[in-house]
């Protein structure tokens, strides 16, 4: 079993910054891409940023220049540095990871964290 645990969410004023963290644990053989998604009330979950195991990144247009995704392969963790936060960035942020487990190395499973709330006051 694999678990992803996010942390770092909270309340911040518009223009402020937050850093989200997500740590993976469990029976992991290899972690491929990791990423962050978000979901606001009444909206669909949307991609924020992804990072491959060789550090290639991809960002949604609405966060380019403001958010930075990074990872620590030794800790099996992914981070999201969020700068210049706007009220429309408020949402529950979820991390995910594409994982080959020790029990099934030939199959890639996508695991999700439980989410962390980000609130931005205007």
Buried (B, 14 or more C-beta within 10 A) or exposed (E): EBEBBBEBBEEBEBEBEBBBBBBBEEEBEBBEBBBBBBBBEEEEBEBBBBBBEEEEEBBBEEBEEBBBBBBEEEEBBBBBBBBEBBEEBBBBBBBBBBBBBEEEEEEBEEBBBEBBEBBBEE
